[in-house]
Amino acid sequence: MAEKIYLALDIGETYIKAVAMNYYSSKLAVIASTIVKTNGVTNGDITNSNDLSLSIKEALSNIKSQDENINTNE
């Protein structure tokens, strides 16, 4: 059975934080993390969805670059 990897995103007004974890021996273990600047959000509202999308893609790319086993396409 393939290892399951869990990915969490925290999209804030200033930063997007992402963490990838795997579940092993009844524990979650962090295998990658990143923080990138958020673009496209002002005063808690999405003002430019394209800029926000690019920021999210940057965060996911940073996560994937830390471990080639992380599939961010699912």
All heavy atoms as a GROMACS GRO file, in nm:
protein
  561
    1MET      N    1   0.083  -0.118   0.000
    1MET     CA    2   0.000   0.000   0.000
    1MET      C    3   0.088   0.124   0.000
    1MET      O    4   0.185   0.134   0.074
    1MET     CB    5  -0.091  -0.002   0.122
    1MET     CG    6  -0.175   0.122   0.136
    1MET     SD    7  -0.270   0.117   0.288
    1MET     CE    8  -0.426   0.167   0.224
    2ALA      N    9   0.052   0.222  -0.082
    2ALA     CA   10   0.129   0.344  -0.092
    2ALA      C   11   0.115   0.428   0.034
    2ALA      O   12   0.010   0.430   0.098
    2ALA     CB   13   0.083   0.425  -0.213
    3GLU      N   14   0.221   0.494   0.068
    3GLU     CA   15   0.220   0.581   0.186
    3GLU      C   16   0.125   0.698   0.161
    3GLU      O   17   0.124   0.758   0.054
    3GLU     CB   18   0.362   0.634   0.208
    3GLU     CG   19   0.373   0.734   0.318
    3GLU     CD   20   0.513   0.789   0.329
    3GLU    OE1   21   0.577   0.815   0.226
    3GLU    OE2   22   0.558   0.806   0.442
    4LYS      N   23   0.043   0.731   0.262
    4LYS     CA   24  -0.046   0.846   0.249
    4LYS      C   25   0.023   0.970   0.302
    4LYS      O   26   0.083   0.968   0.409
    4LYS     CB   27  -0.175   0.822   0.327
    4LYS     CG   28  -0.267   0.725   0.259
    4LYS     CD   29  -0.404   0.732   0.319
    4LYS     CE   30  -0.495   0.641   0.241
    4LYS     NZ   31  -0.633   0.654   0.283
    5ILE      N   32   0.014   1.076   0.225
    5ILE     CA   33   0.072   1.203   0.264
    5ILE      C   34  -0.042   1.303   0.276
    5ILE      O   35  -0.128   1.313   0.189
    5ILE     CB   36   0.177   1.250   0.161
    5ILE    CG1   37   0.294   1.152   0.161
    5ILE    CG2   38   0.224   1.391   0.193
    5ILE    CD1   39   0.400   1.180   0.059
    6TYR      N   40  -0.042   1.377   0.386
    6TYR     CA   41  -0.145   1.477   0.413
    6TYR      C   42  -0.085   1.615   0.396
    6TYR      O   43   0.028   1.640   0.437
    6TYR     CB   44  -0.200   1.460   0.556
    6TYR     CG   45  -0.262   1.324   0.576
    6TYR    CD1   46  -0.185   1.216   0.619
    6TYR    CD2   47  -0.396   1.304   0.549
    6TYR    CE1   48  -0.241   1.091   0.637
    6TYR    CE2   49  -0.454   1.178   0.566
    6TYR     CZ   50  -0.376   1.073   0.611
    6TYR     OH   51  -0.432   0.949   0.626
    7LEU      N   52  -0.162   1.704   0.334
    7LEU     CA   53  -0.114   1.839   0.307
    7LEU      C   54  -0.214   1.938   0.366
    7LEU      O   55  -0.334   1.927   0.344
    7LEU     CB   56  -0.102   1.861   0.157
    7LEU     CG   57  -0.053   1.996   0.109
    7LEU    CD1   58   0.091   2.018   0.151
    7LEU    CD2   59  -0.064   2.006  -0.042
    8ALA      N   60  -0.163   2.034   0.442
    8ALA     CA   61  -0.249   2.138   0.501
    8ALA      C   62  -0.202   2.275   0.455
    8ALA      O   63  -0.081   2.301   0.448
    8ALA     CB   64  -0.244   2.130   0.653
    9LEU      N   65  -0.297   2.360   0.421
    9LEU     CA   66  -0.268   2.498   0.381
    9LEU      C   67  -0.338   2.594   0.476
    9LEU      O   68  -0.455   2.575   0.510
    9LEU     CB   69  -0.321   2.527   0.240
    9LEU     CG   70  -0.250   2.465   0.121
    9LEU    CD1   71  -0.328   2.493  -0.007
    9LEU    CD2   72  -0.110   2.519   0.109
   10ASP      N   73  -0.268   2.697   0.517
   10ASP     CA   74  -0.326   2.807   0.594
   10ASP      C   75  -0.309   2.931   0.509
   10ASP      O   76  -0.198   2.983   0.493
   10ASP     CB   77  -0.255   2.822   0.728
   10ASP     CG   78  -0.302   2.942   0.808
   10ASP    OD1   79  -0.409   2.999   0.774
   10ASP    OD2   80  -0.234   2.980   0.904
   11ILE      N   81  -0.420   2.975   0.450
   11ILE     CA   82  -0.415   3.092   0.361
   11ILE      C   83  -0.456   3.214   0.441
   11ILE      O   84  -0.573   3.230   0.476
   11ILE     CB   85  -0.506   3.072   0.239
   11ILE    CG1   86  -0.463   2.946   0.163
   11ILE    CG2   87  -0.502   3.195   0.148
   11ILE    CD1   88  -0.558   2.904   0.053
   12GLY      N   89  -0.360   3.297   0.469
   12GLY     CA   90  -0.384   3.418   0.545
   12GLY      C   91  -0.367   3.542   0.459
   12GLY      O   92  -0.329   3.534   0.342
   13GLU      N   93  -0.394   3.656   0.518
   13GLU     CA   94  -0.385   3.782   0.444
   13GLU      C   95  -0.241   3.817   0.408
   13GLU      O   96  -0.215   3.877   0.304
   13GLU     CB   97  -0.446   3.893   0.528
   13GLU     CG   98  -0.456   4.024   0.456
   13GLU     CD   99  -0.531   4.128   0.538
   13GLU    OE1  100  -0.631   4.092   0.601
   13GLU    OE2  101  -0.485   4.243   0.537
   14THR      N  102  -0.146   3.776   0.494
   14THR     CA  103  -0.006   3.811   0.473
   14THR      C  104   0.077   3.695   0.419
   14THR      O  105   0.161   3.714   0.330
   14THR     CB  106   0.057   3.860   0.605
   14THR    OG1  107  -0.028   3.962   0.659
   14THR    CG2  108   0.195   3.916   0.582
   15TYR      N  109   0.052   3.575   0.471
   15TYR     CA  110   0.132   3.458   0.432
   15TYR      C  111   0.044   3.337   0.408
   15TYR      O  112  -0.063   3.324   0.467
   15TYR     CB  113   0.233   3.422   0.542
   15TYR     CG  114   0.336   3.527   0.569
   15TYR    CD1  115   0.328   3.608   0.681
   15TYR    CD2  116   0.441   3.546   0.481
   15TYR    CE1  117   0.423   3.706   0.706
   15TYR    CE2  118   0.536   3.644   0.504
   15TYR     CZ  119   0.527   3.724   0.616
   15TYR     OH  120   0.621   3.820   0.638
   16ILE      N  121   0.095   3.250   0.322
   16ILE     CA  122   0.038   3.116   0.305
   16ILE      C  123   0.138   3.020   0.367
   16ILE      O  124   0.257   3.023   0.334
   16ILE     CB  125   0.016   3.080   0.157
   16ILE    CG1  126  -0.090   3.172   0.096
   16ILE    CG2  127  -0.023   2.933   0.141
   16ILE    CD1  128  -0.110   3.152  -0.052
   17LYS      N  129   0.089   2.940   0.458
   17LYS     CA  130   0.174   2.840   0.523
   17LYS      C  131   0.125   2.703   0.478
   17LYS      O  132   0.004   2.677   0.475
   17LYS     CB  133   0.166   2.853   0.674
   17LYS     CG  134   0.213   2.988   0.722
   17LYS     CD  135   0.180   3.012   0.865
   17LYS     CE  136   0.215   3.156   0.899
   17LYS     NZ  137   0.142   3.205   1.012
   18ALA      N  138   0.219   2.616   0.443
   18ALA     CA  139   0.184   2.482   0.399
   18ALA      C  140   0.272   2.381   0.471
   18ALA      O  141   0.390   2.407   0.497
   18ALA     CB  142   0.204   2.468   0.248
   19VAL      N  143   0.212   2.268   0.504
   19VAL     CA  144   0.286   2.161   0.569
   19VAL      C  145   0.241   2.028   0.511
   19VAL      O  146   0.123   2.007   0.486
   19VAL     CB  147   0.269   2.166   0.723
   19VAL    CG1  148   0.125   2.145   0.764
   19VAL    CG2  149   0.358   2.068   0.793
   20ALA      N  150   0.337   1.941   0.484
   20ALA     CA  151   0.308   1.805   0.437
   20ALA      C  152   0.350   1.708   0.546
   20ALA      O  153   0.456   1.725   0.608
   20ALA     CB  154   0.385   1.776   0.308
   21MET      N  155   0.264   1.609   0.571
   21MET     CA  156   0.289   1.513   0.678
   21MET      C  157   0.258   1.372   0.630
   21MET      O  158   0.177   1.354   0.539
   21MET     CB  159   0.198   1.544   0.798
   21MET     CG  160   0.215   1.683   0.854
   21MET     SD  161   0.071   1.736   0.948
   21MET     CE  162  -0.044   1.774   0.818
   22ASN      N  163   0.321   1.275   0.693
   22ASN     CA  164   0.280   1.137   0.671
   22ASN      C  165   0.240   1.077   0.806
   22ASN      O  166   0.276   1.128   0.911
   22ASN     CB  167   0.388   1.053   0.601
   22ASN     CG  168   0.514   1.035   0.681
   22ASN    OD1  169   0.523   1.077   0.794
   22ASN    ND2  170   0.612   0.973   0.620
   23TYR      N  171   0.160   0.972   0.799
   23TYR     CA  172   0.108   0.908   0.920
   23TYR      C  173   0.183   0.777   0.936
   23TYR      O  174   0.177   0.690   0.851
   23TYR     CB  175  -0.042   0.884   0.904
   23TYR     CG  176  -0.109   0.837   1.030
   23TYR    CD1  177  -0.128   0.922   1.136
   23TYR    CD2  178  -0.156   0.707   1.041
   23TYR    CE1  179  -0.192   0.881   1.251
   23TYR    CE2  180  -0.219   0.663   1.156
   23TYR     CZ  181  -0.237   0.751   1.260
   23TYR     OH  182  -0.300   0.708   1.374
   24TYR      N  183   0.257   0.766   1.046
   24TYR     CA  184   0.340   0.648   1.069
   24TYR      C  185   0.340   0.617   1.218
   24TYR      O  186   0.360   0.706   1.301
   24TYR     CB  187   0.483   0.674   1.019
   24TYR     CG  188   0.576   0.559   1.036
   24TYR    CD1  189   0.567   0.447   0.953
   24TYR    CD2  190   0.672   0.559   1.136
   24TYR    CE1  191   0.652   0.340   0.970
   24TYR    CE2  192   0.758   0.452   1.153
   24TYR     CZ  193   0.747   0.342   1.070
   24TYR     OH  194   0.831   0.235   1.086
   25SER      N  195   0.317   0.493   1.252
   25SER     CA  196   0.316   0.448   1.392
   25SER      C  197   0.225   0.533   1.480
   25SER      O  198   0.264   0.580   1.588
   25SER     CB  199   0.457   0.447   1.450
   25SER     OG  200   0.539   0.358   1.382
   26SER      N  201   0.104   0.556   1.431
   26SER     CA  202   0.003   0.633   1.504
   26SER      C  203   0.043   0.777   1.532
   26SER      O  204  -0.004   0.839   1.626
   26SER     CB  205  -0.034   0.564   1.635
   26SER     OG  206  -0.083   0.435   1.611
   27LYS      N  207   0.135   0.830   1.452
   27LYS     CA  208   0.179   0.968   1.470
   27LYS      C  209   0.190   1.037   1.334
   27LYS      O  210   0.222   0.973   1.234
   27LYS     CB  211   0.316   0.974   1.537
   27LYS     CG  212   0.318   0.922   1.678
   27LYS     CD  213   0.457   0.932   1.737
   27LYS     CE  214   0.457   0.870   1.876
   27LYS     NZ  215   0.590   0.872   1.934
   28LEU      N  216   0.162   1.167   1.333
   28LEU     CA  217   0.187   1.248   1.214
   28LEU      C  218   0.329   1.301   1.221
   28LEU      O  219   0.372   1.353   1.324
   28LEU     CB  220   0.090   1.365   1.206
   28LEU     CG  221  -0.052   1.334   1.160
   28LEU    CD1  222  -0.140   1.457   1.174
   28LEU    CD2  223  -0.051   1.287   1.016
   29ALA      N  224   0.401   1.287   1.113
   29ALA     CA  225   0.538   1.337   1.106
   29ALA      C  226   0.548   1.438   0.992
   29ALA      O  227   0.506   1.411   0.879
   29ALA     CB  228   0.635   1.222   1.080
   30VAL      N  229   0.598   1.556   1.023
   30VAL     CA  230   0.614   1.660   0.922
   30VAL      C  231   0.731   1.622   0.832
   30VAL      O  232   0.840   1.592   0.878
   30VAL     CB  233   0.639   1.798   0.988
   30VAL    CG1  234   0.671   1.903   0.882
   30VAL    CG2  235   0.520   1.838   1.072
   31ILE      N  236   0.705   1.624   0.700
   31ILE     CA  237   0.812   1.591   0.604
   31ILE      C  238   0.852   1.711   0.519
   31ILE      O  239   0.957   1.710   0.456
   31ILE     CB  240   0.772   1.472   0.515
   31ILE    CG1  241   0.639   1.495   0.445
   31ILE    CG2  242   0.769   1.344   0.596
   31ILE    CD1  243   0.598   1.385   0.350
   32ALA      N  244   0.768   1.816   0.518
   32ALA     CA  245   0.803   1.938   0.444
   32ALA      C  246   0.714   2.052   0.492
   32ALA      O  247   0.600   2.029   0.532
   32ALA     CB  248   0.785   1.917   0.294
   33SER      N  249   0.767   2.173   0.486
   33SER     CA  250   0.687   2.290   0.521
   33SER      C  251   0.742   2.412   0.448
   33SER      O  252   0.858   2.415   0.406
   33SER     CB  253   0.689   2.314   0.672
   33SER     OG  254   0.819   2.346   0.716
   34THR      N  255   0.657   2.514   0.434
   34THR     CA  256   0.698   2.637   0.367
   34THR      C  257   0.609   2.752   0.410
   34THR      O  258   0.497   2.731   0.457
   34THR     CB  259   0.695   2.622   0.213
   34THR    OG1  260   0.758   2.734   0.153
   34THR    CG2  261   0.553   2.609   0.161
   35ILE      N  262   0.660   2.873   0.392
   35ILE     CA  263   0.583   2.996   0.412
   35ILE      C  264   0.612   3.085   0.292
   35ILE      O  265   0.729   3.108   0.259
   35ILE     CB  266   0.624   3.068   0.542
   35ILE    CG1  267   0.597   2.980   0.664
   35ILE    CG2  268   0.549   3.201   0.554
   35ILE    CD1  269   0.648   3.039   0.795
   36VAL      N  270   0.507   3.133   0.226
   36VAL     CA  271   0.523   3.224   0.113
   36VAL      C  272   0.432   3.346   0.133
   36VAL      O  273   0.332   3.339   0.203
   36VAL     CB  274   0.492   3.157  -0.023
   36VAL    CG1  275   0.586   3.042  -0.051
   36VAL    CG2  276   0.348   3.112  -0.032
   37LYS      N  277   0.468   3.456   0.071
   37LYS     CA  278   0.389   3.578   0.078
   37LYS      C  279   0.258   3.559   0.003
   37LYS      O  280   0.256   3.502  -0.105
   37LYS     CB  281   0.468   3.694   0.017
   37LYS     CG  282   0.392   3.822   0.007
   37LYS     CD  283   0.452   3.929   0.094
   37LYS     CE  284   0.381   4.062   0.076
   37LYS     NZ  285   0.245   4.065   0.120
   38THR      N  286   0.149   3.605   0.063
   38THR     CA  287   0.018   3.599  -0.002
   38THR      C  288   0.000   3.721  -0.090
   38THR      O  289   0.023   3.833  -0.048
   38THR     CB  290  -0.095   3.597   0.102
   38THR    OG1  291  -0.078   3.485   0.188
   38THR    CG2  292  -0.231   3.588   0.036
   39ASN      N  293  -0.043   3.698  -0.212
   39ASN     CA  294  -0.082   3.805  -0.303
   39ASN      C  295  -0.228   3.784  -0.339
   39ASN      O  296  -0.275   3.671  -0.346
   39ASN     CB  297   0.004   3.803  -0.430
   39ASN     CG  298   0.148   3.837  -0.401
   39ASN    OD1  299   0.177   3.936  -0.336
   39ASN    ND2  300   0.239   3.752  -0.445
   40GLY      N  301  -0.300   3.892  -0.362
   40GLY     CA  302  -0.440   3.882  -0.404
   40GLY      C  303  -0.540   3.881  -0.291
   40GLY      O  304  -0.659   3.857  -0.313
   41VAL      N  305  -0.497   3.908  -0.167
   41VAL     CA  306  -0.588   3.916  -0.053
   41VAL      C  307  -0.566   4.051   0.016
   41VAL      O  308  -0.453   4.087   0.049
   41VAL     CB  309  -0.565   3.800   0.047
   41VAL    CG1  310  -0.656   3.815   0.168
   41VAL    CG2  311  -0.589   3.666  -0.021
   42THR      N  312  -0.675   4.124   0.036
   42THR     CA  313  -0.669   4.253   0.104
   42THR      C  314  -0.781   4.261   0.207
   42THR      O  315  -0.897   4.235   0.174
   42THR     CB  316  -0.685   4.368   0.002
   42THR    OG1  317  -0.586   4.354  -0.100
   42THR    CG2  318  -0.668   4.504   0.069
   43ASN      N  319  -0.745   4.295   0.329
   43ASN     CA  320  -0.843   4.306   0.438
   43ASN      C  321  -0.929   4.180   0.451
   43ASN      O  322  -1.049   4.188   0.477
   43ASN     CB  323  -0.932   4.430   0.420
   43ASN     CG  324  -0.853   4.558   0.428
   43ASN    OD1  325  -0.757   4.567   0.505
   43ASN    ND2  326  -0.892   4.657   0.351
   44GLY      N  327  -0.870   4.065   0.430
   44GLY     CA  328  -0.940   3.939   0.445
   44GLY      C  329  -1.026   3.898   0.327
   44GLY      O  330  -1.091   3.793   0.331
   45ASP      N  331  -1.029   3.977   0.222
   45ASP     CA  332  -1.108   3.946   0.103
   45ASP      C  333  -1.017   3.913  -0.013
   45ASP      O  334  -0.911   3.975  -0.030
   45ASP     CB  335  -1.196   4.066   0.064
   45ASP     CG  336  -1.302   4.098   0.167
   45ASP    OD1  337  -1.356   4.004   0.227
   45ASP    OD2  338  -1.330   4.218   0.186
   46ILE      N  339  -1.060   3.818  -0.096
   46ILE     CA  340  -0.986   3.787  -0.217
   46ILE      C  341  -1.010   3.899  -0.317
   46ILE      O  342  -1.124   3.921  -0.360
   46ILE     CB  343  -1.028   3.651  -0.276
   46ILE    CG1  344  -0.998   3.539  -0.177
   46ILE    CG2  345  -0.956   3.626  -0.410
   46ILE    CD1  346  -1.052   3.403  -0.218
   47THR      N  347  -0.904   3.972  -0.352
   47THR     CA  348  -0.916   4.083  -0.445
   47THR      C  349  -0.866   4.049  -0.584
   47THR      O  350  -0.903   4.114  -0.681
   47THR     CB  351  -0.840   4.206  -0.392
   47THR    OG1  352  -0.704   4.170  -0.366
   47THR    CG2  353  -0.904   4.259  -0.264
   48ASN      N  354  -0.781   3.947  -0.593
   48ASN     CA  355  -0.730   3.904  -0.722
   48ASN      C  356  -0.706   3.753  -0.715
   48ASN      O  357  -0.605   3.708  -0.660
   48ASN     CB  358  -0.601   3.978  -0.756
   48ASN     CG  359  -0.555   3.951  -0.898
   48ASN    OD1  360  -0.558   3.838  -0.945
   48ASN    ND2  361  -0.510   4.056  -0.966
   49SER      N  362  -0.798   3.677  -0.770
   49SER     CA  363  -0.790   3.531  -0.761
   49SER      C  364  -0.671   3.474  -0.838
   49SER      O  365  -0.615   3.372  -0.798
   49SER     CB  366  -0.920   3.466  -0.808
   49SER     OG  367  -0.948   3.500  -0.942
   50ASN      N  368  -0.630   3.542  -0.944
   50ASN     CA  369  -0.513   3.494  -1.019
   50ASN      C  370  -0.386   3.506  -0.936
   50ASN      O  371  -0.303   3.414  -0.933
   50ASN     CB  372  -0.498   3.569  -1.151
   50ASN     CG  373  -0.604   3.532  -1.252
   50ASN    OD1  374  -0.655   3.421  -1.252
   50ASN    ND2  375  -0.640   3.627  -1.336
   51ASP      N  376  -0.368   3.619  -0.868
   51ASP     CA  377  -0.250   3.638  -0.783
   51ASP      C  378  -0.252   3.540  -0.666
   51ASP      O  379  -0.148   3.484  -0.630
   51ASP     CB  380  -0.244   3.781  -0.729
   51ASP     CG  381  -0.201   3.882  -0.834
   51ASP    OD1  382  -0.154   3.840  -0.942
   51ASP    OD2  383  -0.214   4.003  -0.808
   52LEU      N  384  -0.369   3.517  -0.608
   52LEU     CA  385  -0.380   3.421  -0.498
   52LEU      C  386  -0.346   3.281  -0.547
   52LEU      O  387  -0.273   3.207  -0.480
   52LEU     CB  388  -0.520   3.425  -0.437
   52LEU     CG  389  -0.544   3.327  -0.322
   52LEU    CD1  390  -0.445   3.349  -0.208
   52LEU    CD2  391  -0.687   3.340  -0.272
   53SER      N  392  -0.395   3.245  -0.663
   53SER     CA  393  -0.366   3.114  -0.722
   53SER      C  394  -0.216   3.095  -0.741
   53SER      O  395  -0.162   2.987  -0.712
   53SER     CB  396  -0.440   3.099  -0.854
   53SER     OG  397  -0.408   2.978  -0.917
   54LEU      N  398  -0.149   3.198  -0.789
   54LEU     CA  399  -0.003   3.190  -0.809
   54LEU      C  400   0.069   3.171  -0.676
   54LEU      O  401   0.168   3.097  -0.668
   54LEU     CB  402   0.048   3.313  -0.882
   54LEU     CG  403   0.008   3.325  -1.029
   54LEU    CD1  404   0.050   3.461  -1.086
   54LEU    CD2  405   0.066   3.211  -1.111
   55SER      N  406   0.023   3.238  -0.571
   55SER     CA  407   0.084   3.222  -0.439
   55SER      C  408   0.066   3.080  -0.386
   55SER      O  409   0.159   3.021  -0.330
   55SER     CB  410   0.023   3.322  -0.340
   55SER     OG  411   0.054   3.454  -0.375
   56ILE      N  412  -0.053   3.024  -0.406
   56ILE     CA  413  -0.079   2.886  -0.363
   56ILE      C  414   0.008   2.790  -0.441
   56ILE      O  415   0.068   2.697  -0.384
   56ILE     CB  416  -0.228   2.852  -0.378
   56ILE    CG1  417  -0.312   2.934  -0.279
   56ILE    CG2  418  -0.252   2.702  -0.358
   56ILE    CD1  419  -0.461   2.929  -0.302
   57LYS      N  420   0.019   2.810  -0.571
   57LYS     CA  421   0.104   2.723  -0.655
   57LYS      C  422   0.250   2.731  -0.612
   57LYS      O  423   0.320   2.630  -0.612
   57LYS     CB  424   0.089   2.760  -0.802
   57LYS     CG  425  -0.042   2.717  -0.861
   57LYS     CD  426  -0.056   2.759  -1.006
   57LYS     CE  427  -0.192   2.720  -1.060
   57LYS     NZ  428  -0.211   2.762  -1.199
   58GLU      N  429   0.295   2.851  -0.573
   58GLU     CA  430   0.433   2.866  -0.525
   58GLU      C  431   0.454   2.785  -0.397
   58GLU      O  432   0.556   2.716  -0.382
   58GLU     CB  433   0.465   3.013  -0.500
   58GLU     CG  434   0.605   3.035  -0.448
   58GLU     CD  435   0.634   3.181  -0.414
   58GLU    OE1  436   0.547   3.268  -0.435
   58GLU    OE2  437   0.745   3.207  -0.365
   59ALA      N  438   0.358   2.791  -0.305
   59ALA     CA  439   0.368   2.715  -0.180
   59ALA      C  440   0.373   2.566  -0.209
   59ALA      O  441   0.456   2.493  -0.152
   59ALA     CB  442   0.251   2.748  -0.088
   60LEU      N  443   0.286   2.518  -0.296
   60LEU     CA  444   0.284   2.375  -0.330
   60LEU      C  445   0.412   2.333  -0.400
   60LEU      O  446   0.464   2.224  -0.376
   60LEU     CB  447   0.161   2.342  -0.416
   60LEU     CG  448   0.027   2.360  -0.346
   60LEU    CD1  449  -0.087   2.334  -0.445
   60LEU    CD2  450   0.015   2.269  -0.226
   61SER      N  451   0.465   2.419  -0.485
   61SER     CA  452   0.591   2.389  -0.554
   61SER      C  453   0.706   2.379  -0.453
   61SER      O  454   0.792   2.290  -0.464
   61SER     CB  455   0.620   2.498  -0.657
   61SER     OG  456   0.745   2.478  -0.717
   62ASN      N  457   0.707   2.469  -0.354
   62ASN     CA  458   0.811   2.464  -0.251
   62ASN      C  459   0.803   2.334  -0.171
   62ASN      O  460   0.906   2.274  -0.139
   62ASN     CB  461   0.799   2.583  -0.156
   62ASN     CG  462   0.838   2.714  -0.219
   62ASN    OD1  463   0.890   2.718  -0.330
   62ASN    ND2  464   0.811   2.823  -0.150
   63ILE      N  465   0.682   2.291  -0.140
   63ILE     CA  466   0.663   2.165  -0.067
   63ILE      C  467   0.714   2.048  -0.150
   63ILE      O  468   0.789   1.963  -0.102
   63ILE     CB  469   0.512   2.145  -0.033
   63ILE    CG1  470   0.468   2.241   0.076
   63ILE    CG2  471   0.483   2.001   0.006
   63ILE    CD1  472   0.517   2.208   0.214
   64LYS      N  473   0.674   2.046  -0.277
   64LYS     CA  474   0.714   1.935  -0.365
   64LYS      C  475   0.866   1.930  -0.385
   64LYS      O  476   0.925   1.822  -0.394
   64LYS     CB  477   0.643   1.945  -0.499
   64LYS     CG  478   0.660   1.824  -0.585
   64LYS     CD  479   0.568   1.828  -0.704
   64LYS     CE  480   0.581   1.697  -0.778
   64LYS     NZ  481   0.472   1.674  -0.869
   65SER      N  482   0.931   2.046  -0.388
   65SER     CA  483   1.076   2.049  -0.410
   65SER      C  484   1.154   1.992  -0.291
   65SER      O  485   1.269   1.953  -0.305
   65SER     CB  486   1.123   2.191  -0.441
   65SER     OG  487   1.115   2.271  -0.326
   66GLN      N  488   1.089   1.986  -0.175
   66GLN     CA  489   1.156   1.932  -0.056
   66GLN      C  490   1.154   1.780  -0.050
   66GLN      O  491   1.237   1.720   0.017
   66GLN     CB  492   1.092   1.989   0.071
   66GLN     CG  493   1.113   2.138   0.085
   66GLN     CD  494   1.044   2.194   0.206
   66GLN    OE1  495   1.041   2.131   0.312
   66GLN    NE2  496   0.988   2.313   0.193
   67ASP      N  497   1.058   1.718  -0.119
   67ASP     CA  498   1.048   1.571  -0.119
   67ASP      C  499   0.976   1.528  -0.245
   67ASP      O  500   0.859   1.560  -0.266
   67ASP     CB  501   0.970   1.524   0.004
   67ASP     CG  502   0.973   1.373   0.023
   67ASP    OD1  503   0.980   1.300  -0.078
   67ASP    OD2  504   0.970   1.327   0.138
   68GLU      N  505   1.046   1.455  -0.330
   68GLU     CA  506   0.989   1.414  -0.459
   68GLU      C  507   0.873   1.315  -0.446
   68GLU      O  508   0.798   1.293  -0.541
   68GLU     CB  509   1.097   1.355  -0.550
   68GLU     CG  510   1.153   1.223  -0.503
   68GLU     CD  511   1.265   1.236  -0.400
   68GLU    OE1  512   1.312   1.347  -0.372
   68GLU    OE2  513   1.304   1.133  -0.345
   69ASN      N  514   0.851   1.257  -0.330
   69ASN     CA  515   0.740   1.164  -0.308
   69ASN      C  516   0.607   1.235  -0.283
   69ASN      O  517   0.503   1.172  -0.279
   69ASN     CB  518   0.769   1.070  -0.191
   69ASN     CG  519   0.885   0.977  -0.222
   69ASN    OD1  520   0.900   0.931  -0.333
   69ASN    ND2  521   0.969   0.954  -0.123
   70ILE      N  522   0.610   1.366  -0.265
   70ILE     CA  523   0.489   1.441  -0.239
   70ILE      C  524   0.423   1.475  -0.372
   70ILE      O  525   0.481   1.540  -0.456
   70ILE     CB  526   0.520   1.571  -0.161
   70ILE    CG1  527   0.582   1.536  -0.026
   70ILE    CG2  528   0.393   1.653  -0.141
   70ILE    CD1  529   0.634   1.656   0.051
   71ASN      N  530   0.299   1.429  -0.388
   71ASN     CA  531   0.223   1.455  -0.509
   71ASN      C  532   0.121   1.564  -0.477
   71ASN      O  533   0.024   1.540  -0.407
   71ASN     CB  534   0.152   1.329  -0.558
   71ASN     CG  535   0.078   1.352  -0.686
   71ASN    OD1  536   0.077   1.460  -0.742
   71ASN    ND2  537   0.012   1.247  -0.735
   72THR      N  538   0.142   1.683  -0.528
   72THR     CA  539   0.053   1.796  -0.499
   72THR      C  540  -0.058   1.808  -0.603
   72THR      O  541  -0.136   1.902  -0.598
   72THR     CB  542   0.131   1.928  -0.492
   72THR    OG1  543   0.200   1.949  -0.615
   72THR    CG2  544   0.230   1.926  -0.377
   73ASN      N  545  -0.068   1.714  -0.695
   73ASN     CA  546  -0.169   1.722  -0.800
   73ASN      C  547  -0.303   1.661  -0.760
   73ASN      O  548  -0.402   1.679  -0.827
   73ASN     CB  549  -0.120   1.652  -0.927
   73ASN     CG  550  -0.002   1.725  -0.987
   73ASN    OD1  551   0.007   1.847  -0.978
   73ASN    ND2  552   0.091   1.651  -1.044
   74GLU      N  553  -0.306   1.586  -0.651
   74GLU     CA  554  -0.432   1.520  -0.612
   74GLU      C  555  -0.519   1.611  -0.530
   74GLU      O  556  -0.478   1.695  -0.460
   74GLU     CB  557  -0.401   1.393  -0.532
   74GLU     CG  558  -0.337   1.288  -0.618
   74GLU     CD  559  -0.311   1.160  -0.540
   74GLU    OE1  560  -0.362   1.144  -0.429
   74GLU    OE2  561  -0.238   1.076  -0.592
   0.00000   0.00000   0.00000
